[in-house]
Amino acid sequence: MALQVSNGGPGGKSVGAATIGIVVTLLVFVAVFIGFLIAPLLVLLLAFLGWSAARARGERGSGPGSTAHTDDEAAAHGFGTGTR
């Protein structure tokens, strides 16, 4: 039984093509990895901005002429006040 080793097929990639392939693969990996790291932060930022806008809109609606709480309600505000 003989073992035959030869370059009988078409040649592989050149060094330049292999280098470009590695660089492109690394760039795609970094882009996806950074995207998955930044996406949750962007969602949290958008949620915070929406919350602060809704809060500001609610505070703007109650002007000096409107009484939001009566004295009894204002006194019963905070932890341990019970239910009404």
C-alpha positions in Angstrom: 0.0 0.0 0.0 1.5 3.3 -1.1 0.8 6.7 0.3 0.7 9.4 -2.3 0.9 13.0 -1.4 0.7 15.6 -4.1 -0.9 19.0 -4.9 -3.2 17.3 -7.3 -6.1 19.8 -6.9 -6.5 23.5 -7.4 -4.4 25.6 -5.1 -5.8 27.2 -1.9 -6.2 30.8 -1.2 -3.3 33.2 -1.5 -1.9 34.9 1.5 -3.6 38.2 0.6 -7.0 36.6 0.2 -6.7 34.7 3.5 -5.7 37.9 5.3 -8.7 39.8 3.8 -11.0 36.9 4.8 -9.7 37.0 8.4 -10.0 40.8 8.6 -13.6 40.8 7.2 -14.5 38.0 9.6 -13.1 39.9 12.6 -14.9 43.1 11.5 -18.2 41.4 11.3 -17.7 39.7 14.7 -16.8 43.1 16.3 -19.8 44.8 14.7 -22.2 42.1 15.9 -20.7 41.9 19.3 -20.7 45.7 19.8 -24.3 45.8 18.5 -25.4 43.3 21.1 -23.7 45.2 23.8 -25.0 48.6 22.8 -28.6 47.6 21.9 -29.7 47.0 25.5 -28.2 50.3 26.6 -30.1 52.1 23.8 -33.3 50.5 24.9 -32.8 51.5 28.5 -31.9 55.1 27.4 -35.1 55.3 25.3 -37.2 53.9 28.1 -35.7 56.5 30.5 -36.3 59.3 28.1 -39.9 58.2 27.6 -40.4 57.9 31.4 -38.9 61.4 32.0 -41.0 62.9 29.3 -44.2 61.4 30.7 -43.3 62.5 34.2 -42.6 66.0 33.0 -45.9 66.1 31.1 -47.7 65.0 34.3 -46.1 67.6 36.4 -46.8 70.3 33.9 -50.5 69.4 33.9 -51.0 70.3 37.6 -50.7 74.0 37.7 -50.9 76.4 40.7 -54.7 76.6 40.4 -55.3 72.9 40.7 -55.2 71.1 44.1 -53.9 67.6 43.6 -54.3 66.5 47.2 -56.4 67.6 50.1 -54.7 68.1 53.5 -55.8 64.7 54.7 -54.4 63.0 51.6 -51.1 64.9 51.8 -50.7 63.8 55.4 -51.3 60.2 54.6 -48.6 59.9 52.1 -45.5 57.7 52.4 -44.5 54.3 53.8 -46.7 52.7 56.3 -49.8 54.9 55.8 -52.1 52.0 55.2 -54.8 51.7 52.7 -57.9 53.7 52.3 
